[in-house]
Amino acid sequence: MKTLNERKLAELLEFINKYQTQNGKSPSYRTIMKAMRFTNLASVFRYVGRLEADGKIQKNDFGGIKISRRLNPDRTIIAPLLGTVTCGQPILAVENIEGTYSLPADIFGTGETFLLHAKGQSMIDAGIKDKDILVVRKCQNADDGDIVVALIDEEATVKRFFKKRNRIVLHPENKEYKDIIVDNVQILGKVISCIHNF
């Protein structure tokens, strides 16, 4: 059986949660296929089946999706919007709070979280576009493959994190951009979600 992408599974669960919160009903399989860019319905069924097997969703009597626990709209976290971070070459990291937003804790968790505007095209193949809003969980460490907000000599950038031969590789998700390779880097947080501006 083909291995399923864990990040895609998390994104699917997040999509289902958000859709139910906003629409008061579950998305159809075709809606999921279109929104999540699955190539066919069979892939949707595999991923939904995995979420069901993991106990994260349940199906109703008609085969539709229902969340195994109700979202609590009163359970929220407050996240400050701290300005812009580049998805290209690093730019000066200046934290200016532009506002604060309430986020549903059932979707985004309860850890310390902040928001950033994305700027540039270097992470476009990871689904991060210019002017998107990034939801970032504050932390100081990262695992290989995590998308992080990293500080290099007082400049911040968003890249995929890897450790190779005692060096840090900050990898862009765009073939037109090159890796940033450094000896040390300060991790400000992991990107846990991306809110698109259509």
C-alpha positions as CSV (number, residue, x, y, z in Angstrom):
1,M,0.0,0.0,0.0
2,K,1.3,3.4,-0.9
3,T,2.6,5.4,2.0
4,L,0.6,8.5,2.9
5,N,2.1,11.9,3.5
6,E,1.8,12.8,7.1
7,R,1.8,16.6,6.4
8,K,-1.0,16.1,3.9
9,L,-3.0,14.2,6.5
10,A,-2.6,17.0,9.0
11,E,-3.6,19.5,6.3
12,L,-6.6,17.5,5.4
13,L,-7.8,17.3,9.0
14,E,-7.3,21.0,9.4
15,F,-9.3,21.6,6.2
16,I,-12.2,19.5,7.4
17,N,-12.2,21.3,10.8
18,K,-12.2,24.7,9.2
19,Y,-14.8,23.8,6.6
20,Q,-17.2,22.5,9.3
21,T,-16.6,25.6,11.4
22,Q,-17.3,28.0,8.5
23,N,-20.1,26.0,6.8
24,G,-21.8,24.0,9.5
25,K,-21.4,20.8,7.6
26,S,-18.7,18.5,6.3
27,P,-17.0,18.9,2.9
28,S,-17.9,16.4,0.2
29,Y,-15.2,14.1,-1.2
30,R,-15.2,16.2,-4.4
31,T,-14.8,19.4,-2.4
32,I,-11.8,17.9,-0.6
33,M,-10.3,16.7,-3.9
34,K,-10.6,20.2,-5.4
35,A,-9.5,22.2,-2.4
36,M,-6.6,19.9,-1.4
37,R,-5.5,19.3,-5.0
38,F,-5.8,15.5,-5.0
39,T,-5.5,14.0,-8.4
40,N,-8.4,11.6,-8.0
41,L,-11.2,10.6,-5.6
42,A,-9.4,7.3,-4.8
43,S,-6.6,9.3,-3.1
44,V,-9.2,11.3,-1.1
45,F,-10.8,8.0,0.1
46,R,-7.3,6.7,1.2
47,Y,-6.5,9.8,3.2
48,V,-10.0,10.0,4.7
49,G,-9.8,6.3,5.6
50,R,-6.5,6.8,7.4
51,L,-7.9,9.7,9.4
52,E,-10.9,7.5,10.3
53,A,-8.5,4.6,11.3
54,D,-6.5,7.0,13.5
55,G,-9.7,8.0,15.3
56,K,-9.5,11.6,14.2
57,I,-12.8,11.6,12.2
58,Q,-15.9,9.4,12.0
59,K,-18.4,8.8,9.2
60,N,-22.1,9.3,9.6
61,D,-24.8,6.9,8.6
62,F,-24.8,8.3,5.1
63,G,-21.0,7.9,4.6
64,G,-20.3,11.5,5.1
65,I,-17.5,12.9,7.3
66,K,-18.1,14.0,10.9
67,I,-15.5,15.2,13.4
68,S,-15.2,12.8,16.3
69,R,-15.3,15.7,18.8
70,R,-17.1,19.0,18.6
71,L,-15.1,22.2,17.9
72,N,-15.5,24.6,20.8
73,P,-15.7,28.1,19.3
74,D,-15.1,29.6,22.7
75,R,-11.7,27.9,23.1
76,T,-9.3,30.2,21.4
77,I,-5.7,31.4,21.5
78,I,-4.6,35.0,20.9
79,A,-1.9,35.4,18.2
80,P,-0.1,38.7,17.4
81,L,0.5,39.6,13.7
82,L,4.2,40.6,13.7
83,G,4.7,42.0,10.3
84,T,6.4,40.5,7.2
85,V,8.9,37.7,6.7
86,T,10.6,37.0,3.4
87,C,10.2,33.8,1.3
88,G,13.3,34.8,-0.7
89,Q,16.5,36.3,0.5
90,P,16.5,37.2,4.2
91,I,15.2,40.6,5.2
92,L,15.7,42.6,8.3
93,A,13.7,41.1,11.2
94,V,11.6,43.8,12.8
95,E,8.8,42.7,15.0
96,N,6.1,45.3,14.8
97,I,2.7,44.1,16.1
98,E,0.2,45.0,13.5
99,G,-2.7,43.5,15.4
100,T,-3.9,40.5,17.4
101,Y,-6.2,37.7,16.2
102,S,-8.2,34.9,17.9
103,L,-7.6,31.5,16.5
104,P,-9.6,28.3,17.3
105,A,-7.5,26.2,19.7
106,D,-9.1,23.0,18.5
107,I,-7.4,23.6,15.1
108,F,-4.2,25.4,16.0
109,G,-3.4,24.0,19.4
110,T,-2.6,25.9,22.6
111,G,1.1,26.6,22.3
112,E,2.5,30.1,21.9
113,T,1.7,31.2,18.4
114,F,2.3,34.3,16.2
115,L,1.4,35.3,12.7
116,L,3.5,36.7,9.9
117,H,2.8,38.0,6.4
118,A,4.8,36.0,3.8
119,K,6.7,37.9,1.1
120,G,8.2,36.4,-2.0
121,Q,8.0,33.3,-4.1
122,S,10.7,30.9,-2.8
123,M,8.3,28.7,-0.9
124,I,5.6,28.5,-3.5
125,D,6.0,24.8,-4.1
126,A,5.1,24.2,-0.4
127,G,1.9,26.1,-0.9
128,I,3.2,29.4,0.6
129,K,2.4,32.3,-1.6
130,D,3.2,36.0,-1.5
131,K,1.0,37.9,1.0
132,D,-0.2,34.7,2.7
133,I,-0.4,34.7,6.5
134,L,1.7,32.2,8.2
135,V,0.7,30.6,11.5
136,V,3.9,30.0,13.5
137,R,4.4,28.0,16.6
138,K,7.1,29.5,18.7
139,C,10.1,27.2,19.3
140,Q,13.8,27.0,19.3
141,N,14.5,23.7,17.7
142,A,13.4,22.0,14.4
143,D,13.5,18.6,12.8
144,D,14.6,17.8,9.3
145,G,11.9,18.9,6.8
146,D,10.2,21.4,9.1
147,I,9.3,24.7,7.6
148,V,10.8,27.3,9.9
149,V,11.1,31.0,10.5
150,A,14.9,31.4,10.9
151,L,17.0,34.3,12.0
152,I,20.4,34.8,10.4
153,D,22.5,37.7,11.6
154,E,19.3,39.6,12.6
155,E,17.6,38.8,9.3
156,A,14.5,36.5,9.1
157,T,13.5,34.1,6.4
158,V,11.1,31.2,5.9
159,K,12.7,28.0,4.6
160,R,12.6,24.2,5.0
161,F,15.1,23.1,7.6
162,F,17.8,20.4,7.2
163,K,21.0,19.5,9.1
164,K,23.8,18.2,6.9
165,R,27.4,17.5,8.0
166,N,27.2,19.8,11.0
167,R,25.8,22.6,8.9
168,I,22.3,24.1,8.6
169,V,20.7,24.0,5.2
170,L,17.7,26.3,4.7
171,H,16.0,24.9,1.6
172,P,13.6,26.9,-0.6
173,E,10.6,25.2,-2.2
174,N,11.2,26.8,-5.6
175,K,13.8,25.6,-8.2
176,E,14.7,29.2,-9.1
177,Y,16.2,29.8,-5.6
178,K,19.3,28.4,-4.0
179,D,19.9,26.8,-0.6
180,I,21.1,29.0,2.2
181,I,23.9,27.1,4.0
182,V,25.1,28.4,7.4
183,D,27.0,27.1,10.5
184,N,24.4,28.4,13.0
185,V,20.9,29.7,12.9
186,Q,18.3,30.9,15.4
187,I,14.9,29.2,15.0
188,L,12.0,31.5,15.9
189,G,9.3,29.0,15.2
190,K,7.8,26.3,13.0
191,V,5.1,27.1,10.4
192,I,2.1,25.1,11.3
193,S,-0.4,26.5,8.9
194,C,-0.8,28.9,6.0
195,I,-3.8,31.2,5.5
196,H,-4.2,32.0,1.8
197,N,-5.2,35.4,0.5
198,F,-7.1,34.7,-2.7
